[in-house]
Structure formats: C-alpha cells, structure tokens
C-alpha cells in the first residue's frame, strides 16, 4: 500500500502578535463607538418623550 500525502492543517500562517494587538485595538474602538452611539440614541429618545412617531421597518 502506498503512502498518502496529507497536507498539514496547522496554523502556519498565524498573524504576528503585534498585528493581533492592532486588530484587538480597532475592534475595541469600534465596540466603544457603537456603545456610545447606542447611549446617544437612547438619550435622545428619552429627551423627546412628547413625540410619538413610529418607525416601522
């Protein structure tokens, strides 16, 4: 029986640690921006209690 060549599926092309840190920083920044945007929208909704417009999507 002949040997079957098997390609390794290990992570040979792993990103470097510094690249992972940069990606983590940008991800955290986007999360903070999203949270601040959500808080702003909630605050605006609380301040405009008199308007009862409905948005149907």
C-alpha positions in Angstrom: 0.0 0.0 0.0 1.4 3.4 -0.9 1.6 6.3 1.5 -0.9 9.0 1.1 0.4 12.6 1.3 -1.5 14.5 3.9 -1.4 18.3 4.0 -0.9 19.7 7.4 -3.8 21.9 8.6 -1.9 23.6 11.4 -1.8 27.4 11.6 1.4 28.0 9.8 0.2 31.4 8.6 -0.7 32.8 12.0 -0.7 36.6 12.3 2.0 38.1 14.5 1.4 39.3 18.0 1.7 42.9 17.1 -0.8 42.5 14.3 -3.2 40.9 16.7 -2.8 43.7 19.1 -3.7 46.3 16.4 -6.7 44.3 15.4 -7.8 44.0 19.0 -7.4 47.7 19.5 -9.5 48.6 16.4 -12.1 46.1 17.5 -12.3 47.6 21.0 -12.5 51.1 19.5 -15.5 50.0 17.3 -17.2 48.5 20.3 -16.8 51.7 22.3 -18.1 53.8 19.4 -21.1 51.5 19.0 -21.9 51.7 22.7 -21.6 55.5 22.7 -23.9 55.7 19.7 -26.4 53.5 21.4 -26.3 55.6 24.5 -26.8 58.8 22.5 -29.8 57.3 20.7 -31.3 56.2 24.0 -30.7 59.6 25.5 -32.3 61.4 22.5 -35.3 59.1 22.8 -35.7 59.9 26.5 -35.5 63.6 25.9 -38.2 63.5 23.2 -40.9 61.8 25.1 -43.6 64.1 23.7 -43.1 62.9 20.1 -44.7 59.5 19.5 -43.6 58.8 16.0 -43.4 55.1 15.0 -40.9 53.8 12.6 -41.9 50.5 11.0 -39.1 48.7 9.3 
